[in-house]
Amino acid sequence: MSAAGPPKSAGEAVARAAAALAAAGVAEPRREARLIVALALAVEPGVVLGYPERVLDLGAAARLETLVARRQAREPFSRLYGRRPFWTLDLALSPETLDPRPDSETLVEAVLAAIPDRRTPLRLLDLGTGTGCLLLALLSELPKAVGFGIDILGGAAAVARRNAAANGLGDRAFFLVGDWAQAIGVGAADVVVANPPYISTGEIDRLAPEVARHEPRRALDGGSDGLDAYRVLAGELPRMLARGGMAAVELGAGQREPVARLMHAGGLAIQAVRCDLSGVQRVLLMTRQ
């Protein structure tokens, strides 16, 4: 974008950014260009659309140059922005956290549908919490519940802690750094949720660049068949659950049968399978056998 000098107006900036993004293979380049220009100007996207004549000062032009270059490298807009809406929450991201996807809201819906009284004082546990999205979404709907999120990465736990405070849930959400097998006692949780790594190692580099290049690989890589984390969970979930407790895990496409076999062998009974909006079997709900 800098070859012809900085753009003078928001409208010119959108046109030039859209051309650069289209050349980089970004889908919907003009829509994303408007979002990026708005971010550079620190205004809402509607301002860019409604006032294309708005002048870009040198600071905004420099920010725009950097942002467009990052998006050309296929860094997702959510990471440029540093935030992602999830459920009814606004969540900060970091390089150590996955960018929460709408598909994961299916797990939240499934768990809530299985709780007859949302005012029950439940103990929740989120394994591999990342941004805290699953735990915080559930706590926002379960006013008497308290929850613990566990992540092996200290940076992820710190982000989740900040997200809890920012969304008014800091007094009921607690985040620990540790391994799943060591971080919680026997029979400690009424509800356990997990969105484990489930992409097979050989598939990661074939994913969209926004995922393959910019998501934390540790949060994606499920081993040679994508099932390594489920093998661990199958051995750990039964001891974590209180009597009558429920576990819910997110699945990758086509993983319902092999994961169900692992969980059954570990001592869990499959209660329900929930599909996401695309019809993919996305969530297993389970109890102890």
Secondary structure, 3 states (H helix, E strand, C coil): CHHHCCCCEHHHHHHHHHHHHHHCCCCCHHHHHHHHHHHHHCCCHHHHHHCCCCECCHHHHHHHHHHHHHHHCCCCHHHHHCEEEECCEEEECCCCCCCCCHHHHHHHHHHHHCCCCCCCCCEEEEECCCCCHHHHHHHHHCCCCEEEEEECCHHHHHHHHHHHHHCCCCCCEEEEECCCCCCCCCCCEEEEEECCCCECHHHHHHCCHHHHCCCCHHHCECCCCCCHHHHHHHHHHHHHEEEEEEEEEECCCCCHHHHHHHHHHHCEEEEEEEECCCCCEEEEEEEEC
